[in-house]
Amino acid sequence: MFHPEGKRTSEPTTFCPCSVAALSPATLLLRRGFAVPLSRMQRSLFWPLLTRRGFSTTVEKIVASVLFERLPVVIPKIDPVVYAFQEYSIRWQQQYRRKYPSEFLDKSNARGKGDYHIDYVPAPRITEADKNNDRRSLQRALDRRLYLLLNGNAYGAPSDKPVWHFPEKLYESEETLRKCAESALKSVLGDLAHTYFVGNAPMAHMVSGPSENILDSTSFKRFFFKSQVIATNKFRIGKCKDYVWVTKDELMEYFPEQAEFLNKMIIS
């Protein structure tokens, strides 16, 4: 047998995989009769072999998450380069356009009976929610897409520590994953009267695996479904400690480690 501290014993040299697994996290390598601690790179190579041979009790569960978004309410501002090109195009067309007689273009004669003039004043793009940075309101960032985030217990997170996450539900006995995603959103909003799910298939998936130093743990495979706000600007959101409506740029502040994944999943 081999002593955990690397000493040679007089007993026959037999190898027991269970004894090696019991020495975790300091995984050992048997070399010429000695038990030598593995480096980080060596542990990364030997760990899949141990888990595939039945030394890990990792359980994989499926979670349906919902990317609930509010589409832009107003047209986004035109880029200065695009605006300059449009102005140039208008001036160029005016040089070669056909000139009509002034009598034909007289507004007083062209206007029919019963018509009246309305003074149109556009609504401001900057709302009170923008000025106060009220992220719980949908009346902000009117020219951007907003996404719903919840603060509370999430699958795979410590039970005593609330974290920011998307609406989600553990897949149990639903007919499809979309049904599971609908249940996740319904549990937060109360009903799905002002929602629209885009398609039946998920838009992306992410696997959150267990720590390499923990044998008995659970990994979660999240499938993301897209849903959109329809014909409303206010929801009664429950079953969470807090919630926010954030843009894509603000979303990265809550998930800095998953920024690359979210950038690929959320295109616009």
N, C-alpha and C positions, 0 to 999 in steps of 0.2 A: 504494500500500500504506500501512498505518498502522503506526506505530511503537508498541511496547507501552507506552512511557512517555507516550503522548499527543501526540507530535509529528507535524506534517504533513510528508509527504514529497512529492517532485516526481513520483513515479510515479503511474500511473492509479489511481484509487480503486476497487479491486475488493474484494469481500467473500468471504472464505473461511471457512466455518463450522469447518473443521478447525483453523485457526489460532486461532480463539477458544476452542475446547474445549481446545487445548493450553495455554492460559494459566491453566487452573484451578489452584488454587481462586479466584484473583482474576479472576472472570469480568468481561469488559469489555463495554461498550455502545458501539456506533458511533453517534456523534451529530455531524452537520455536519463530517465529516471527521476527528474526533478519537476516540480510544479512551478512554472514561471508565470508571473502576471503578464497579461496581454496588454498591448498598447491600444490606443483608441482606434487606430486603423485596423488592427487585428481583431478587435471586438466587433467592428462593423462587418468584417468578413465572416466571422464565426457565428454571429448572432442569427442570421437566417437559417444556418444549418441546425442550430439548436431548436428554433421555433418550428421548423418543418418536421423535425423528428418527434414532436409531441411533448416537448418540455415546456411549452407555453399554453396557457389556458385563455388566450385572447379570444374575445367574442366580438364579432362584427355586427353592427346594427345599422339599419337604413333610416335616414331622416329626410323628410320632405320640407324644404325651406321655400319661402315665397319672397320674391323680389317685387314688392308692391310699390308702384311708381305713379306719380302724378305727372301727366304730360304738360308741356309749356302752355300757358294760358294766353300769352301775347306773342307776337312775332319777334324773334330775337333781333337785336340791333344789327344793321348791315355793317359788314366789315369796311373800314375806310378805303381799302383798295377797291372793293367791289363798288362802293358808292362813287368813287372817282371815275371808274370805268363807265358806270351808267350815265353820269353827267356828260362825259365825253361823247358817248353814243348819241345822247339827245341833241347836243350841239351839232354833231356831224349830220344827223338826219334833218335838222332844221335848214341846213344849207341847200338841200336838194328837194325839199318838200314842195308840193304844189300849193300856190297861194290862191286862196279863194276870195271872192269879193267880200268887202266888209259888210254889205247888206245880208249876205248869206250867214255870216257869223255873228250877227247882231243878237245878243242874248235876250233882249226885250222882246223881239219878234219870234225867236225860236222857242221861247218858253210857252207852254200851253196854258189853257185856262185851268184854274184850280190849283196850280203848282205854287208852292211857297218856299221861302228860303229858311233853312234851319242852320243855326250856328252850332257847329259840332266842336266840342271841346274834348280831346282825348283824355282818358283817365291817366293818372300818373303811374309810371312804371315802378317807382319806389314807394312801397307801402309802409304803414306804421310798423308792421312786423319786421320789415327790413331794417328800419331805423333802430328798433329795439333789439334786433337779433333774436327774435322770438322763434326758435326752431320747433316749437310745438304747434305752430300755425301753418296752415296751407296757403295763407295769403302772403307769401314771400317768394322771392326769386321767380317771378311770374314768367320770365323768359327761359327758365331752366327746368329740367326734370328734377323732381324730388323723390326721395326714397325713404320708406318707413323703417326705423330701427326701434327695437324694444330693449329696455333695460330690465334684466331679471335673470332667473335661473335658465341656463341653456344646457343642452346635452353635451357632455364631454368637459364641462367646466366644473370647478369645485362647487359643491352644493351650497356652501355657506357664503359664496361670493357672487353677487350679481354682476353680470357682464352684458355688453351690448351685443345684440344678435338680431337676425331677421326672424319674422314669424315662422315657426317651425313646429313639427309634430313627428313623433316616432311612428314609423310604419308598423301597423299591427295586423289588422284583418280587413283593411279597405280593399275594394275591388281593384283599384289602380292607384298608382302613385299620385296622379292628379287629384283623385278623391281625398287622399291624405293631405295634400297641399291645401285643398279647399277647406278641409276641417281645421287646419292650422290657422288659416286666415279668419275663418268664421268664429273661432274661439276668441279672437282678439277684437273683431269688429262687432260681433253680435249677429250679423247677417251679411249676405253677399249681394244685396240689392244694388249697390253702387260699385260693383267690381266687374272686371272682365278678364278672364284668363286667356292669355295668348297661346293657343295651341295646347295639345295634349302631352307633348313630350317635354322633358326638362331641357333647359337652356345650357346647363353646365352641372358639373358635379365636383366635389372636393372630398378627399379622404383625410380625416384627422386620426392618425395612428397613435397607439400607446407609446409611452416613454420606453426607451431602450433598456432602462434600469428596472422596469417593473414587469414581472412575468404575468401576474393575474390582473388584467385590465381589459377595457372595452374600447374598440375603435368604432368610429362613426363615419358612415359614407353619406354625405349630404347631396341631395339632388335639388337643384334650384329651378323653380317655376316662376314665370313672369306673369304678373297681374297688374291691371291698370285701374285708376280711379275714373269713374264714370258719373257725370252730372251731379257733382256735389263738391263742396269745399270745406266740409267739416265732418269728422267722425268722432264717435264716442269710443275711445280705445281703452280696453281694460285688460286685466290679467297680466299686469306688468307694473313695475315700480315707477317707470318713467318711459317716455317715448320722444322721438324727434323726427322731423322731416328734413332731410339734408340733401344737398346736391352731390354730384359725383366727387367733386374736389373735397368737400367736407366729409364725405364718407371715408376717405383715406385716413382722416384723423382718428377715426374710431377703430380701424383695422390696419395699422401700419405693417403688420407682418404679412397680411394677405393682400397688400396693395397691388402686386404684380398680377395675382389671380383676378382681382376685381377689375383691373384695367382691361383685361382680356374678355371678361364676361360682359361688362357694361361698355358697349362700343360708343354710344352717343353720350 
